[in-house]
Amino acid sequence: MSAVEAGGRAAPGFLRRALRAGPFAWIVWGGVAFFLVNLGALILSVVINSFAVNWFDGWLPSAFTTNWYADAWREFNLADVLLVTLIVALVVVGLSLLFGVPAAYALARRNFAGKQVVMLLLLLPVLLPPITYGIPLATLMYKVGLAGSLAGVIAVNLVPALPFVVLVMTPFIEQIDTNIESAARMCGAGTRQVFTRVLVPLLVPGILAAAVLVLVRTVAMFELTFLVAGPDSQTLIVALYSAAFTPGIRAAQAIDAMAVIYTLLSSILLVIALSFVNPTQIVAQVKEVTPE
């Protein structure tokens, strides 16, 4: 018996599989581990620097302070930026749910010629990188006079948000038995009553999942917002980019403090979103509508 086989029998299940894995698997896991270590080190360095008085020639800063967060709050007007971010995110969530849920219901319940083509066209803003359609969309916003305004930022963020709601809600609606709707209609309920009193209560988990995911996506949407935002309509991620790359003298610690605030906000929203939705549902839905 070889040493590897002897060690493999005594090791836990995960380690036994790793010992039996071929060289390619070791390379893959090594690459993943290298990526995660570097990502963790990068995030940790930003967090530490956001509390550092100065940090030049050692493993750790010479002293720590929280003043950089107060400086970032004042210098970058984070109160106004966070208010704009909140308004944009909530309005986008509300409008995308208002129009996306009925659209998802129609696609889930009705069969018609070209349904898969319509579904695929509707989902193109989700499948394509935002920059590919962001520049023509920004050009349109400038032509109609919405660029630089809060309304323009909301409008461009609705383009990927509305299909995203359809993508999330369609599997939830398909799981509801149509006999429930038929029973409600037999009891005298109209279309509006069936939707508001029967379907909506059953769809609450899906609606919450779609709302939180759209909220996360809107807060993190840089390309579209950057192309149309003005000085008074910047969301947090655009303000962070401007603070880091706009010409001027700014303390790196204050910019890192702003980055930590953004990362914490996005992480909290993402954790909440994952508690409501299973990502495999979205992947399965994309596979169904993507032509082979």
N, C-alpha and C positions, 0 to 999 in steps of 0.2 A: 504494500500500500504506500502511495507517495505521500509526501508531506502535505501537498495541496488537498488531496482527498481526505486525509485524516483531519486536517483543519476544517475542511468544508463540512464534515459530518458533525463536528462539535460547534460550529458557528450558527448564529441565527439564520432565519430564512433569507433575509435580504443579503446577508454576507455570503451565504452559500451560492446564491444566484450570481453575485458579483465575482466569486472565485471561479465559477464555471463559464463566465462570459468571455467572449473572444476579444482580441485586441481592438477591434473596431468599437465595441461597447465601452471599453476602457477609455479610448480616445474621446468618444462622445461625452461620457460622464466627466472626464477631465476638463473638456472644454466648457461644460455647463458650470462646473465648480469654479473654474478660473473666471468666468463671466460674473458669477454671483459674488465672489470675493472682491473683484474689482468694483462692482456696483455698490456693494456694502461699504467698501473703503471710501468711495467717492461721496456717498451720502453722509457717512460719518465725518469726513473732513469738512463738508459744508456746515454740518450742525455744530461741530466744535468751533469752527472759525466764526460762526455767528455769535458766539459767546466770548471770543478771544479779545483781550486788550491789544496784544500784538503777538505775532507768531512767525518767527523767522528761522531760528537755527536749532530747534529741538523737536522732540516727538510731540510735545504738548505746548500750548501757549504759556507765556510767563504768568498770566493772570486771566481771570474770567470776569465778565460783566454782562448784565442784561440791558445795558443802555442802548446797544445797537438796535434792539427791537423798538424802543421808544423813538430813536432817531429815524428809523425806517418808516415808522408810522407817521411822523410829522413830515419828513422830507418828501416822501412819495404819495402823500395824501391818501393813505390806505383806507381811511374811513369812507371817503368818497368812492374810491375804487371798489371796495367791497360792497358798497351800496349799489353801484352800477352792476357789478357781477351778480348780486342777488336779484335785482330787478330783471335783468336779461334772462337769467336762468329760470326764474319762476314764470315769467311771461311765455318763454319758449316751451316750458313744460306744459303750461295750461293750454296753449293753442295747439300744440302737437297732440295732446290727448283729446282735445275737443274734436279735431278733424281726423286723427289717426285711428281712434277706436271704432267709429262707424265705418271707416274704410277697411279696417281689418275684418270687421264683421261681414261686410259685403264680399270680400275675397274668400273668407272662410266658409260662407254659407251658399254662395252662388257659383254655379258652373256656367261658363260662357266661352265662346270661341276666342282663343288668344289670351286666356287667363294667365298662363305662365309667362307669356311675353309681357303683359301688363305688369305682373308682379316683378319680373326682372327689371323692367324699366323703372319701376317705382323704387327699387332697391339699389339702383346704380349709384346714388349719392353716398350710400353706406359702403358699397364695395370698392368704389374708386377713391384714390387719394384726394383730399379736399382741394389741393392746389390745382388739380387738373381742370376743375370747373370753377374754382374760386376767382381766377383772374377775369374770365368773361362775366361772371356774376358781379364782381366789383365794378367792372366797366358799366354794367347796366345800372347799378346803384348810383354811380356818379352821374349818369345821364338823366335819371329821374329825380335827382336831387336828394337822395336819402343817405348818401355817403357822409360820414362824419357825425351822424346822428344816432341816437339810441334806437330809433325805429329801424334804421338801416342795419344795425348790429343784430337786432332781433330777427329781422327778415332773413338775413343770410344764414343765421343759425337754425332757422326753421327748415331750411332745405335738406340737411341731413337728419334733423331730429324727427320730422314727420314720418319718413320711411322707416326710421328706427323703431318708432312706436308700432307701426304696422308689422314689422319683422318680429317684435316681441309678442304682440297681442294675438297674432293669427294662431299660433299653436295653443294658446289658452282657450280661445273661442272654439277651436276644433275639438277640444276635449269635453265640451259641454254637450250633453245629449240633446238632440233636437226635439225629443219627445217632451222635454220640459216646456219648451216654447209652445209646442202644439197643445199641451194640456192647459197652459195659460190662455191661449186663444179660444179654446173650447169653453172656458169659464167666462168669456166675454171681454178679455183684455185686448186692447188695441195694440198697434205696433209700438207706439210710444210707451205705453204701460209695460209691455213685455220687455222693452229695452231697459227702462229705468227701474222697474220693480223686480224683475226676474234676472236679467242678464248682468246688470251692473253689480248687484251684491255678489253674484258668483264670480265676477271678474275682478274683484277687489285685489287679490294677490297679484294678478297680472298687471293691473293698472298701477299698483304701487311699484312693481318691478320696473315697468316701463318709465314711470316718472323719475325714479331715482337714477336709472341708467342714463336717461336724457339729461338729467341734472348734472351728472358726472361728466358726460360728453360735452355739454355746453360750457361748463367751467374750464374744461381742458382744451376747448377748441381754439387753437391759435391762428391757423392760416386764414380762415374766413373772417374772423374778428379783426385781425391785424390789417387786412386789406381795406376795410371800410370804417374802422373806428377812428374817431376824432379825439381831441384832447379831453373832452368831457364825457366820452363814451367808451373808455378803455376798460376792459375787464382785467382781472388780476393777472392773468398770464401775459397779456399784452403789456401791462404796466411793468411787469418783471422784465420782459425783454427790453423795453425802452430804458429801464434803469440800468441794465447791464451793458447795452450797446449804443445808446445815444451819447454823442460826444459830451464830455464834461467830467469834472472831478467828483467822484463819489467814493465813499469808503466801501471796500469790498465786503467788510463785515456786515454793513447795513443791507447790501444786496443779498448776501447769504441769509440774513435774517428774514428778508422778504421771501426768499426761495423756500425757507423752512415753513413759513406760514402757508404758502401755496401747497407745499407737499403734504402738510398735515391736513389741510382742507380737502384735498383730492383723495387722500388715503381714507379719511373718515367717510366720505361719500361713497367710495368704492366698497368699503367693508359693509356699509348699509345696503348697497345695491346687491352684493353677492349673497346677503342673507335672505333676499326675496326671490332671486332668479337663479336658475341653473344654466350656466353658459352653454351646455350641450344642446339645450332646446334651440338656441339661436343658430348654432352650427348645423343642426339637423335641418332647420328650416331653409338655410342658405343652400344646402345640398339639394333640397327638393326643387328649388326654383332655378337652379343654375343648370343650363343645358349641357349635356355631355358631348 
